[in-house]
């Protein structure tokens, strides 16, 4: 039985009776139209394995970048662990200011992702044959999608919550805050389960992201990818719109208070002014966190759009930029939260004997 190979950007596409393409190393020009011997029986029954595939040499060429990724992941794990411990160390504070659960949601999800990426790359470097391990591929895809959904959902809920508080004077209950945080994990779990049930899942040649290939022309893959990323773009748009309305409201409130200052005594306007300042401070903290997350995710969005619209793999430089930004996101988010909250910062330092515990406890708690 004759099997023909055709050119592929990173190798050749071998079509076998199941209709699924298998990448093989780039052949010599004289072999482009050569015939191949009979394939093993396992391929005829639709079982995918590494027959004639050569991902290991390609993977080894990325060892320098992978070493950087492992280092960044390790730093992210340390920061996320310390920040999670700081958030959970004072249960009374967490109950009185339940919106700190939003921070906890983001930090825990990003910490889980960084921990898995660190473990995955260490295993792959030690044992290259795991590149073909289907269980690791599915676990990678499930963890990536679940944690991304939790972070995006949480940041969108935070923006809407702040808009209701500052613009509409509506404060949702603590139970609603807990429910909003839990709903992100429920949605992420449902997405992860749908991925685990997807038999068409493939791993890209550069195993920095697992999931159905974005350059695939399969209708089901296209539909799922477009639907998923449409939800992401809608969430980002809702977040940006909410913060725009909040900042416009705060600016207008400050203008009205400054006008009232000219005709009123200071004591009569100090309370409204302090409320506006507190709302402005809380808004700017969450807004900075959202800006960092959106900025880190923008190269990945460009990567997806490039492959969806072009139907081919993205340039390696864009892939490296996107994956590097994604790897930096947990570190940057954790550092930003610690920097914006002196109580978290000093509590973490006190554990390492860098500040006195009494000083850490006396720091005023920020909203």
C-alpha positions as CSV (number, residue, x, y, z in Angstrom):
1,X,0.0,0.0,0.0
2,X,1.4,3.4,-1.0
3,X,1.8,6.2,1.4
4,X,2.9,9.7,0.2
5,X,4.5,12.5,2.2
6,X,3.9,16.2,1.5
7,X,5.9,19.2,2.7
8,X,5.0,20.7,6.1
9,X,6.6,23.9,7.7
10,X,8.4,21.8,10.4
11,X,8.6,18.5,8.7
12,X,6.3,16.4,6.6
13,X,2.7,15.3,6.9
14,X,2.1,11.6,6.7
15,X,-1.5,10.7,6.0
16,X,-2.6,7.3,7.3
17,X,-6.0,5.5,7.0
18,X,-7.5,7.2,10.1
19,X,-7.3,10.6,8.3
20,X,-5.0,12.0,10.9
21,X,-1.7,13.7,10.0
22,X,1.5,12.6,11.5
23,X,4.6,14.8,11.5
24,X,7.8,13.3,10.3
25,X,11.3,14.9,10.0
26,X,12.0,16.9,6.9
27,X,13.1,14.5,4.1
28,X,15.7,15.1,1.5
29,X,14.3,16.7,-1.7
30,X,14.7,13.5,-3.6
31,X,12.4,11.7,-1.2
32,X,9.5,14.2,-1.3
33,X,7.5,12.0,-3.6
34,X,9.0,8.7,-2.3
35,X,6.9,5.9,-1.2
36,X,7.0,4.5,2.3
37,X,6.7,0.9,3.5
38,X,3.6,-0.6,5.1
39,X,2.7,1.1,8.4
40,X,2.3,-0.8,11.6
41,X,-1.1,-2.3,12.3
42,X,-1.6,0.0,15.3
43,X,-1.8,3.0,13.0
44,X,-4.5,1.3,10.9
45,X,-6.6,1.1,14.0
46,X,-6.2,4.8,14.8
47,X,-3.6,4.6,17.5
48,X,-1.3,7.5,17.4
49,X,2.3,7.0,18.4
50,X,5.7,8.3,17.4
51,X,6.3,6.3,14.2
52,X,8.7,8.1,12.0
53,X,8.4,11.2,14.2
54,X,11.4,13.1,15.5
55,X,10.4,15.7,18.2
56,X,13.3,15.1,20.4
57,X,16.1,16.8,18.4
58,X,13.7,19.8,17.8
59,X,12.9,19.9,21.5
60,X,16.6,19.8,22.5
61,X,17.3,22.9,20.4
62,X,14.9,24.8,22.8
63,X,16.9,23.8,25.9
64,X,18.2,27.4,26.6
65,X,14.7,28.8,26.5
66,X,13.3,26.0,28.6
67,X,16.0,26.6,31.2
68,X,14.8,30.2,31.5
69,X,11.2,29.0,31.7
70,X,12.1,26.6,34.6
71,X,13.8,29.4,36.5
72,X,10.9,31.8,36.1
73,X,8.4,29.1,37.1
74,X,10.4,28.4,40.2
75,X,10.4,32.1,41.2
76,X,6.6,32.2,40.5
77,X,6.0,29.2,42.7
78,X,7.9,30.8,45.6
79,X,6.0,34.2,45.2
80,X,2.6,32.6,44.8
81,X,3.2,30.3,47.8
82,X,4.3,33.2,50.1
83,X,1.4,35.4,49.0
84,X,-1.2,32.6,49.4
85,X,0.2,31.9,52.9
86,X,0.0,35.7,53.7
87,X,-3.6,35.8,52.5
88,X,-4.6,32.8,54.5
89,X,-2.6,33.6,57.6
90,X,-5.2,36.0,59.0
91,X,-8.6,34.4,58.7
92,X,-10.3,37.3,60.6
93,X,-9.0,39.8,58.1
94,X,-10.1,37.5,55.2
95,X,-13.6,37.4,56.6
96,X,-13.8,41.1,57.3
97,X,-12.4,42.0,53.8
98,X,-13.8,39.1,51.7
99,X,-12.7,40.8,48.5
100,X,-9.2,39.6,49.2
101,X,-10.6,36.3,47.9
102,X,-10.3,37.9,44.4
103,X,-6.5,38.1,45.0
104,X,-6.5,34.6,46.4
105,X,-8.3,33.3,43.3
106,X,-5.8,34.8,40.9
107,X,-2.7,33.8,42.9
108,X,-3.8,30.2,43.5
109,X,-4.7,29.7,39.8
110,X,-1.4,31.1,38.6
111,X,0.5,29.2,41.2
112,X,-1.1,25.9,40.1
113,X,-0.2,26.7,36.5
114,X,3.4,27.6,37.3
115,X,3.9,24.5,39.5
116,X,2.7,22.3,36.7
117,X,4.8,24.0,34.0
118,X,7.9,23.6,36.3
119,X,7.2,19.9,36.8
120,X,6.4,19.3,33.2
121,X,9.6,20.9,31.8
122,X,11.8,19.2,34.4
123,X,10.4,15.8,33.4
124,X,10.7,16.5,29.7
125,X,14.3,17.6,30.0
126,X,15.1,14.5,32.1
127,X,13.1,12.1,29.9
128,X,12.5,13.3,26.3
129,X,10.3,10.3,25.5
130,X,7.6,11.9,27.6
131,X,7.1,14.3,24.6
132,X,4.9,11.5,23.2
133,X,3.0,10.8,26.5
134,X,-0.6,11.4,25.9
135,X,-1.5,11.6,29.6
136,X,0.9,14.5,30.0
137,X,-0.4,16.2,27.0
138,X,-4.0,16.1,28.2
139,X,-3.0,17.2,31.7
140,X,-1.1,20.1,30.3
141,X,-4.0,21.3,28.2
142,X,-6.5,20.9,31.1
143,X,-4.3,22.8,33.6
144,X,-3.6,25.6,31.1
145,X,-7.2,26.2,30.1
146,X,-8.6,25.9,33.6
147,X,-6.2,28.3,35.3
148,X,-6.5,30.8,32.5
149,X,-10.3,30.8,32.7
150,X,-10.2,31.3,36.5
151,X,-7.9,34.3,36.2
152,X,-9.8,36.0,33.4
153,X,-13.2,35.3,35.1
154,X,-12.0,36.7,38.4
155,X,-10.6,39.9,36.9
156,X,-13.8,40.5,35.0
157,X,-15.9,39.9,38.1
158,X,-13.7,42.3,40.1
159,X,-14.2,45.0,37.5
160,X,-18.0,44.6,37.6
161,X,-18.0,44.5,41.4
162,X,-16.1,47.8,41.6
163,X,-18.4,49.4,39.0
164,X,-21.4,48.4,41.1
165,X,-19.9,49.7,44.3
166,X,-18.4,53.0,43.1
167,X,-20.9,54.0,40.3
168,X,-24.2,52.4,41.3
169,X,-23.7,52.4,45.1
170,X,-24.6,48.7,45.2
171,X,-22.5,46.4,47.3
172,X,-22.9,42.7,46.8
173,X,-22.9,40.5,49.8
174,X,-20.0,38.4,51.0
175,X,-21.7,35.2,50.0
176,X,-22.0,36.6,46.5
177,X,-18.3,37.4,46.4
178,X,-17.5,33.8,47.5
179,X,-20.0,32.5,44.9
180,X,-18.3,34.6,42.2
181,X,-14.9,33.2,43.1
182,X,-16.2,29.6,43.2
183,X,-18.0,30.0,39.9
184,X,-14.7,30.7,38.1
185,X,-13.3,27.3,39.3
186,X,-16.5,25.6,38.3
187,X,-16.4,27.0,34.8
188,X,-12.7,26.2,34.5
189,X,-13.3,22.6,35.7
190,X,-16.1,22.2,33.0
191,X,-13.7,23.4,30.4
192,X,-10.9,21.0,31.6
193,X,-13.3,18.1,31.5
194,X,-14.4,18.9,27.9
195,X,-10.7,18.9,27.0
196,X,-10.1,15.5,28.6
197,X,-13.0,14.1,26.6
198,X,-11.6,15.5,23.3
199,X,-9.9,12.6,21.4
200,X,-8.5,15.0,18.7
201,X,-6.1,16.8,21.1
202,X,-2.6,17.2,19.8
203,X,0.6,18.7,21.1
204,X,2.5,21.3,19.2
205,X,6.0,20.5,17.9
206,X,7.4,23.0,20.4
207,X,5.7,21.7,23.6
208,X,5.2,25.0,25.3
209,X,1.4,24.9,24.9
210,X,-0.9,21.9,24.6
211,X,-4.2,21.7,22.9
212,X,-5.8,21.5,19.5
213,X,-3.6,23.2,16.9
214,X,-4.8,26.7,16.2
215,X,-3.6,26.4,12.6
216,X,-5.8,23.3,12.1
217,X,-8.6,23.7,9.6
218,X,-10.8,21.1,11.3
219,X,-14.3,22.7,11.7
220,X,-14.7,21.5,15.3
221,X,-11.3,22.8,16.3
222,X,-12.0,26.1,14.6
223,X,-15.4,26.4,16.3
224,X,-14.1,25.6,19.8
225,X,-11.1,27.9,19.4
226,X,-13.1,30.9,18.1
227,X,-15.8,30.4,20.8
228,X,-13.3,30.2,23.6
229,X,-11.3,33.2,22.5
230,X,-14.4,35.2,21.8
231,X,-15.3,34.7,25.5
232,X,-11.8,35.9,26.4
233,X,-12.1,39.0,24.3
234,X,-15.6,39.8,25.6
235,X,-14.3,39.4,29.2
236,X,-11.4,41.7,28.5
237,X,-13.7,44.2,26.8
238,X,-16.1,44.2,29.8
239,X,-13.2,44.7,32.2
240,X,-11.9,47.7,30.2
241,X,-15.3,49.2,29.9
242,X,-16.0,48.9,33.6
243,X,-12.7,50.5,34.6
244,X,-13.3,53.3,32.1
245,X,-16.7,54.1,33.6
246,X,-15.3,53.9,37.1
247,X,-12.4,56.3,36.4
248,X,-14.8,58.7,34.7
249,X,-17.1,58.6,37.7
250,X,-14.2,59.2,40.1
251,X,-12.9,62.1,38.1
252,X,-16.4,63.7,38.0
253,X,-16.8,63.2,41.8
254,X,-13.4,64.8,42.5
255,X,-14.4,67.8,40.3
256,X,-17.7,68.2,42.2
257,X,-15.9,68.0,45.5
258,X,-13.3,70.6,44.5
259,X,-16.1,73.0,43.5
260,X,-17.9,72.4,46.8
261,X,-14.6,73.2,48.6
262,X,-14.9,76.8,47.6
263,X,-18.3,77.3,49.3
264,X,-18.1,74.8,52.2
265,X,-16.1,74.2,55.3
266,X,-13.4,71.5,55.2
267,X,-15.1,69.5,57.9
268,X,-18.2,69.1,55.9
269,X,-16.5,67.6,52.9
270,X,-13.8,65.5,54.5
271,X,-16.0,62.4,54.7
272,X,-17.0,62.4,51.0
273,X,-13.5,63.2,50.0
274,X,-12.1,60.2,52.0
275,X,-14.6,57.9,50.4
276,X,-13.7,59.0,46.9
277,X,-10.0,58.6,47.7
278,X,-10.5,55.1,49.2
279,X,-12.5,54.1,46.1
280,X,-9.9,55.5,43.8
281,X,-7.1,53.6,45.6
282,X,-9.0,50.3,45.5
283,X,-9.9,50.8,41.8
284,X,-6.4,51.6,40.8
285,X,-5.0,48.5,42.6
286,X,-7.3,46.0,40.8
287,X,-6.9,48.0,37.5
288,X,-3.1,47.7,37.6
289,X,-3.5,44.0,38.1
290,X,-5.8,43.7,35.2
291,X,-3.5,45.8,33.0
292,X,-0.5,43.5,33.8
293,X,-2.5,40.4,33.0
294,X,-4.0,41.8,29.8
295,X,-0.5,43.0,28.6
296,X,1.0,39.6,29.3
297,X,-1.8,37.8,27.4
298,X,-1.7,40.1,24.3
299,X,1.1,38.3,22.5
300,X,-0.7,35.0,23.0
301,X,-3.8,36.6,21.4
302,X,-1.7,37.7,18.5
303,X,-0.3,34.2,18.2
304,X,-3.8,32.7,18.1
305,X,-5.1,35.2,15.6
306,X,-2.1,34.7,13.4
307,X,-2.7,31.0,13.2
308,X,-6.4,31.2,13.0
309,X,-6.5,33.7,10.1
310,X,-3.4,32.5,8.3
311,X,-3.9,28.7,8.7
312,X,-0.2,28.2,9.3
313,X,2.1,28.1,12.3
314,X,3.1,31.5,13.8
315,X,6.7,32.8,13.5
316,X,9.0,31.3,16.2
317,X,9.8,34.8,17.5
318,X,6.1,35.4,18.3
319,X,5.8,32.0,19.9
320,X,8.8,32.8,22.1
321,X,7.5,36.2,23.1
322,X,4.0,34.9,23.9
323,X,5.2,32.0,26.0
324,X,7.7,34.3,27.8
325,X,5.0,36.8,28.7
326,X,2.7,34.0,29.9
327,X,5.5,32.6,32.1
328,X,6.2,36.1,33.5
329,X,2.5,36.8,34.4
330,X,2.4,34.9,37.7
331,X,5.6,36.5,38.9
332,X,4.5,40.0,37.9
333,X,1.0,39.7,39.4
334,X,2.3,38.4,42.7
335,X,5.0,41.1,42.9
336,X,2.3,43.8,42.1
337,X,-0.1,42.5,44.8
338,X,2.7,42.4,47.4
339,X,3.9,45.9,46.4
340,X,0.4,47.4,46.6
341,X,-0.4,45.9,50.0
342,X,2.2,46.8,52.7
343,X,0.6,44.4,55.2
344,X,1.3,41.4,52.9
345,X,4.8,42.6,52.2
346,X,5.8,43.0,55.8
347,X,4.1,39.8,56.9
348,X,6.2,37.9,54.3
349,X,9.4,39.6,55.3
350,X,8.7,38.9,59.0
351,X,8.7,35.1,58.2
352,X,12.2,35.5,56.8
353,X,13.3,37.6,59.9
354,X,13.8,40.7,57.7
355,X,11.4,42.8,59.8
356,X,10.2,42.6,63.3
357,X,6.9,40.7,63.7
358,X,5.4,43.6,65.8
359,X,6.0,46.0,62.9
360,X,4.3,43.6,60.5
361,X,1.3,43.3,62.7
362,X,1.1,47.1,63.2
363,X,0.9,47.9,59.5
364,X,-2.5,49.3,58.6
365,X,-4.6,46.8,56.7
366,X,-5.4,48.0,53.1
367,X,-8.7,47.3,51.4
